[in-house]
Amino acid sequence: MLQAKIKIVAVALFYQQNINELTRLAIWELTETEDFFATKVSLQSNVTHHHKRLQHLAGRYLLPYLFTDFPSSSIAIATTRKPYLPDEQYHFSISHCGNYAAALVSREERVGIDIEMYTERVHKIKHKYLHPLELAFVNSIVIEKQTELLTLLWSAKEAMFKWWGRGEVDFSEVLRIDPFLMQHEGIIHARFEKGKTNIPLELNYRMMEKMCLVWVNNESKK
């Protein structure tokens, strides 16, 4: 159930939503200088590109913004390059695109979040991340909406990949999405299929003016 949606234009907090009592997400618009973030969070990455550094800092800034006791200094990086907390006090996921950074944090559930700007580039790579049945689904809708749908599907699979957090995933075969009616916001039914593992997932999405937002929060994997 979508709830408590807020868009704040006057400050850099672009969007915030409380998914449930223990899970929250937010999107930050990059309007500040690096100094603003440097006084609040440390740069735990060898990022040399200025804009990517800003994205990184903004994503880390959102973690204690969503939960004030979030132990940012304890973040570790897995061999799959996924950031995590060793004691799993919180589960979290971060995404960046353009002038935006997003974060999803939960006390109990595994999570994955992704934001993507609408781009024609997805037409060139669609065969790399979509199953033939998903391609048929895309081709069944009007051409004018295909760029938005392809971007949304890419974002959905990125969110699923982050939720999984263990790497080694074929996006087209393992991350499977059922056909749905694309609206302003809604739910996508999907499945994670790898070997004997078959996990049904519900992805939530929201189509914004410049980008789409997708997230998944699900019980911890064993």
MIKOL-135328 format. One record per atom (N, C-alpha, C): residue in one letter; x, y, z. Coordinates in steps of 0.05 Angstrom, whole numbers, plus 5000, padded with zeros to 4 digits. Each point is the difference from the previous one (the first is absolute). Layout:
MIKOL-135328
AXYZ;...
END
This chain:
MIKOL-135328
M501749765000;M498350245000;M501850255000;L499650184980;L501550244999;L498850205020;Q501850155014;Q499050185020;Q502050225006;A499150225011;A501750215010;A501950104979;K499150064976;K501750104979;K500350305002;I502550104999;I500550285004;I502050094979;K499450224986;K502050124982;K500550285010;I502550065006;I500750265011;I501850144980;V499150224989;V501550144979;V501950215012;A499450115023;A501650235010;A502749915011;V500349745006;V502649905010;V500849774983;A502349895007;A501149784983;A498649735004;L498449975021;L498549755003;L497850014979;F500349834980;F498249994977;F497549845005;Y500449775015;Y497849825004;Y500649835024;Q497949945016;Q500349825023;Q497549835003;Q500449765008;Q497849825005;Q500649805022;N498249985019;N500249795021;N498549764990;I501449784993;I498849764989;I498449865021;N501149975024;N498649905023;N501550115025;E499349895023;E501250115025;E503049975001;L501149814986;L502849935002;L501650054975;T498750104979;T501350034974;T499350274988;R502150154991;R499650274990;R501850044975;L499150184983;L501750074976;L499950304996;A502050104985;A500050284993;A501750044975;I499550224986;I501650084977;I501050295006;W502550044995;W501350265005;W500850124973;E499450254996;E500850144976;E502650145005;L502049964983;L502750125005;L500050294993;T499750175020;T500250294996;T502250125017;E501349835017;E502150105018;E502849964989;T501950125013;T502849954994;T500949765016;E502449904993;E501149775014;E500550065029;D500650255007;D500550075028;D497649955017;F497650044990;F497649965016;F499949715010;F500649814983;F499949725008;F502449915016;A502450124994;A502549925012;A499950045030;T498550205010;T499850055028;T498249805015;K498549844985;K498049825012;K500649714995;V501249934977;V500749724994;V502849994988;S501349785003;S502749974988;S499849864973;L502050054983;L500149894974;L501449735002;Q498549785001;Q501249735003;Q500349874973;S501250144981;S500449894974;S502150174986;N501549874982;N502050154985;N498850114974;V498050175003;V498650124977;V501450264993;T500950024975;T501550234991;T498350204985;H497949904987;H498350184984;H498350175019;H500050264996;H498650185019;H497149945003;H498649964978;H497049965002;H499449735012;K501649804994;K499549735012;K500650015030;R502050175008;R500550035028;R497750135015;L498750204987;L497650125011;L497849795003;Q499649844980;Q497949805001;Q500649805023;H502449925003;H500849825021;H499550125027;L500850245004;L499650145026;L497150045006;A498450084980;A497250045005;A498649745008;G500749784987;G498849745007;G500749935029;R502450035008;R500849945027;R498750205020;Y499650244992;Y498850205017;Y497149925007;L498649884981;L497249935004;L499749785021;L501949835005;L499749775018;L499450095028;P501750185013;P499250105026;P497850205000;Y499450114976;Y497750184998;Y497449845004;L500049764989;L497649835002;L499749875028;F502349925011;F500149895028;F502450135014;T499450165019;T502250165013;T502149845013;D499449755008;D502049835013;D501549824980;F499750054974;F501349834981;F503050035003;P501549785004;P502950015005;P501650014974;S500150234988;S501450034974;S502949925001;S501350055022;S502849935002;S500649704999;S497949845004;S500349715000;S499549874973;I499450154980;I499449894974;I502549864989;A499649764990;A502149844988;A499249944971;I501949924983;I499549944972;I500649714995;A497949864990;A500349714994;A501749974974;T500849754995;T501549944976;T498450064975;T497350005002;T498350074978;T499650304997;R501550155017;R499950305000;R497550115012;K498449835013;K497650095013;K500750105028;P499250255007;P500550105027;P498049875020;Y500949945024;Y498349875020;Y501050065028;L498449945020;L500850015027;L500549725010;P502449945010;P500749735009;P498049885020;D498950165018;D498249895020;D497150014991;E499550114975;E497350014988;E498150155019;Q501050205014;Q498250165016;Q497950134982;Y500950084976;Y498250104979;Y500749864974;H498049974983;H500449924972;H499650264984;F501750044979;F499750254985;F500949964971;S499150184984;S500750014971;S500150294991;I501950054982;I500450274990;I500050004969;S499050214988;S500050034971;S500650294993;H501350044977;H500550274990;H499350024970;C499150234992;C499850064971;C499850304996;G501450104981;G499950294995;G500550165024;N498350195007;N500350175023;N498449905024;Y499749735002;Y498449895022;Y501449765013;A499549975025;A500949765015;A497749905017;A499749745002;A497849885014;A501049805020;A498649965022;A500749805020;A497549875011;L500249745006;L497949855013;L501249855024;V498850045023;V501149885025;V497849865015;S500649765010;S498149855016;S501449875024;R498549985022;R501149875024;R499849704997;E498249894984;E499549715000;E500249874972;E499350154979;E499649874974;E502450054981;R500649814984;R502050044978;R498750204981;V501650174989;V498950214982;V501850044976;G498750124979;G501450094976;G498650234988;I501450204992;I498850244988;I501650084975;D498550124981;D501350104976;D498550244989;I501450204990;I498850224986;I501450024973;E498550054979;E501250024973;E498750234985;M501650154986;M499050214982;M499049874975;Y497850104989;Y499049894975;Y502050064977;T500749804985;T502050034980;T499549814977;E500550094975;E499849834977;E502149784999;R502050035016;R502249805001;R499049725006;V497849985015;V499049735008;V499249844976;H499350134977;H499249854977;H502449844989;K502450105003;K502449874989;K500849765017;I499350005026;I501049795018;I497749815010;K497650044990;K497749855011;K500449704997;H501349914980;H500349714997;H502049885020;K501550175013;K501949915020;K498849955027;Y497850145006;Y498849975027;Y497149905000;L498849974976;L497249904999;L499949724989;H498349835012;H499349744989;H498350034975;P500049814982;P498350034976;P497150055006;L498949885022;L497350055007;L499650295009;E502050125013;E499950285008;E500250194977;L501649924980;L500350164976;L497350004985;A498649774999;A497449984988;A498050185014;F500250025026;F498350185016;F500550294992;V502550084998;V500750274992;V498950064972;N500349824982;N499150044972;N497050014997;S498649915021;S497150004999;S498750265007;I501650195010;I498950265007;I500750214979;V498750235001;V500450204979;V502950105001;I501150074977;I502850074997;I500750245018;E498150195002;E500550245015;E500649955030;K499149775010;K500449935028;K502349815005;Q501349904979;Q501949795003;Q502650095014;T500850254996;T502450105013;T499650015030;E497750095009;E499350015029;E499949725011;L498849824986;L499749725010;L502749865001;L501650044979;L502749875000;L501750115023;T499850265005;T501550125023;T499049895026;L497449975003;L498849905024;L500949715005;L500049844979;L500849725002;L503049975008;W501650174988;W502950015007;W500350075030;S498550215009;S500150085027;S499149785019;A497849864992;A499049795017;A502049775003;K501449944979;K502049785002;K502450095016;E500750254998;E502250115017;E499349985029;A497550075007;A499149985028;A500049725010;M499249814982;M500049715008;M502949915004;F501850084982;F502849935002;F501250105027;K499350245007;K501150115026;K498849865023;W497449934998;W498749845022;W501549745003;W500649864979;W501449745001;W502750045013;G501650194990;G502550085013;G502349804999;R499749794984;R502149804999;R501449984973;G499350174981;G501350004974;G499249764983;E501549964979;E499749764983;E497149954991;V498950204987;V497249984992;V499750074971;D498749824984;D499350064973;D497350155000;F500150264994;F497650165002;F497649904984;S500649894976;S497949914982;S498749735008;E501649835014;E499049745006;E499249975030;V501450125017;V499649975029;V497950205011;L500250244991;L498250215009;L497650024981;R497849895007;R497749984982;R497750175009;I498750144981;I497950185006;I497549924984;D497750005014;D497449934987;D498950254987;P498449974978;P498850244988;P498250145019;F499750264997;F498450175017;F499150254985;L498050135011;L499150254988;L501650235012;M501650134984;M501750225010;M498250255005;Q500150095025;Q498550245008;Q501950195014;H498950215012;H501750195014;H501549875023;E498749825014;E501349855021;E498649735003;G501349815011;G498749745003;G502049785009;I499249754996;I501549775008;I500749834976;I502449895000;I500949824979;I500549735013;H498849794990;H500549735010;H502449884985;A501949905016;A502549904988;A500949755015;R502149874989;R501049765012;R503150004997;F501249895021;F502949954999;F500449704996;E500949924977;E500249724993;E502949934994;K501349855018;K502849924996;K500449725012;G500449804983;G500349735010;G497449915014;K500349915025;K497649925015;K498750235015;T501250234997;T498950245014;T497850134983;N497750025011;N497850144986;N498550175020;I500550264999;I498950185020;I498250204987;P497450005006;P498250214989;P500550265014;L499950224984;L500550275011;L497850194990;E499350195017;E498350224992;E501750254999;L500250124976;L501550254997;L498050234999;N500650215015;N498450244999;N501450204982;Y498550154984;Y501250204982;Y498450265000;R501350214992;R498850264997;R501350144976;M498350084981;M501050154976;M500050305006;M502350124999;M500350295005;M500550144973;E500150265001;E500350154975;E502549934985;K502349985014;K502549964986;K501149725004;M498949855019;M501249745006;M497949825013;C500749755002;C498349805014;C501449915025;L498449925020;L501049905025;L498849725004;V501749815007;V499149735006;V501449905026;W498449875017;W501249885024;W498749745007;V501549845014;V499049745010;V500949985029;N498249925017;N500749935028;N498749735006;N501649815009;N499149735003;N501449885024;E498849795011;E501249885024;E502849904993;S501649975021;S502849934996;S500349734987;K502049974982;K500649754987;K501749835019;K499549744999;K501649825017;K502049854982;
END
